[in-house]
Amino acid sequence: MKTIFITTPIYYVNAKPHIGHAYTTVVCDVFARFCRMTGFDVKFSTGTDEHGKKIEQSANNSNIEPQKFTDDISKLFKDLLGYLNITNDDFIRTTELRHKKTVSHFWNLLKEKGYIYLGEYSGWYDMKNEAYFAENELIDGKSPLGGDVQYMTEKCYFFKLSAFQDRLLDFYEKNPDFIYPTQRKNEVVSFIKQGLNDLAISRTTFSWGIPVPDDPQHVVYVWLDALTNYLTVNGYPENEDQNNDKYWQNVIHFVGKEIVRFHALYWPAFLMAANINPPKQIVAHGWWLSEGEKMSKSVGNVQDPIKYCKLFGSDALRYFMLRELPFGMDGNFSLGGFINRYNSALANSYGNLCSRVFSFITKRRDGRVTRPNNMKEEDITFIDEVDKSLREAINLIQQYAFSKYLEKIERSISLANQYVDYQKPWTLKESDPKRMQDVLFILVEQIYKITKLLFPVIPIAAEKVLKQINPRYELKLVEGEKIPDDVIISEFEPLFPKIDVKAENFDVFAKE
């Protein structure tokens, strides 16, 4: 069986989760569900990054111990998975004993191989992103990641990153799809060609972190700590031969564009130093704006995904996020945009298609339709057009084009609604009941195929539809799959009731 290891970045627990965290997690879940349906043995992990100076300060400001602080915030991220209906196999916390063992073992291995040495570092430190930057990297007095910086000097251990400059560039050339999309790859390559300096990988200015083996006055740099979570999840160091591990041979890290450098530069260099193969691919997505502005706690426009899940359901939020934001680009998250997308795509289009066909069958056919003995040319044309759109959708999701994937599925739904309008089965009850039932069966089979491809995105609603049509359905994508020749439809509740903006009270979404 084909295998794949899908990861979210592990999320930093300095604040509660927002819509950006939800988006990355849903993207990974949708891709994991799709891979399972196409025959992959999937490992899917997520988790929380819990060390660093910023965490220590946040805990101190709250007058609680760092461990208690991280326990509380990490639980919020874990709870979010349930609200979003996420099917992860593992949830890793960097404060876990299993992870501390991984980091210590990995550190010792890099040191034994001669890639770690003790020195002193001076530079501009971005505490928000836990990273040092050189003077020529600052942009308008801030780090290239947008964080405020302060000049610091401290004794620390270094990783010989400079030794990997040519090796990394050669690796990118031999693996042109390693960083996706191309724009992010070009940024990383351009940065490396300016010349790599050795990387400071320990800190002494705070204590909340994993102690450096044999030198506990230092704690391990948070990014070396965080990135090794992927090894921890895959059983390292007990499973030390990662190069022959079935999951490690096909690792895909989904990340936000702001942390591409850490994953696409530092991480493969660390792994090369340890004689472990780099991941197969780093896939980067864009950022969400909120009502047209950058999300900020001080402004009060941070979008809370749990509110949307509670009010509209996880399916609706999952659909909106994947459809609204073309993968790799930035996008705007707004309540108005959410409602418009919900009503147009889910309530009026897909939900209406299912309701009008299923309710007609229950009322006019006593809930039963059977496979036609023959079809008209217009039926075959309709089916072929639906199949074409769905094949195109499959190709697009394999390229991480999630919005275009749903756009193609929406086209197939539109074709089905047009077919209903053209065939007018309600006029055939008396004039040609055989033709009426043939049309209805054809529609049911197309709804089934469409719903199979919607399942990764809206699994709760899709499961209801699939069970109606085929109680013995399997979550597999099989080319040319047919539904049973005899289908019995029972009473069917609307999937996505239309949102009446005038009737609803959305005070819950007021700025906090």
KATATA-V415732 format. One record per run of one state. SS is the DSSP state (2 for helix, 1 for strand, 0 for the rest). FROM is the first residue (numbers start at 0). TO is the last residue. Records with the same first field share a line. If there is no record, write none. Layout:
# KATATA-V415732
SS->FROM-TO / FROM-TO
This chain:
# KATATA-V415732
0->0-1 / 7-9 / 12-17 / 37-39 / 49-51 / 61-64 / 84-88 / 93-95 / 112-114 / 126-129 / 133-133 / 137-137 / 139-140 / 142-146 / 159-159 / 174-177 / 180-180 / 193-197 / 200-200 / 203-209 / 212-213 / 220-220 / 227-227 / 233-240 / 244-246 / 273-279 / 285-286 / 290-291 / 294-303 / 312-312 / 324-329 / 333-333 / 364-366 / 370-375 / 397-400 / 423-423 / 431-431 / 454-457 / 469-484 / 488-505 / 509-511
1->2-6 / 10-11 / 40-48 / 89-92 / 115-125 / 130-132 / 138-138 / 141-141 / 147-158 / 178-179 / 198-199 / 201-202 / 210-211 / 214-219 / 250-255 / 280-284 / 287-289 / 292-293 / 330-332 / 367-369 / 485-487
2->18-36 / 52-60 / 65-83 / 96-111 / 134-136 / 160-173 / 181-192 / 221-226 / 228-232 / 241-243 / 247-249 / 256-272 / 304-311 / 313-323 / 334-363 / 376-396 / 401-422 / 424-430 / 432-453 / 458-468 / 506-508
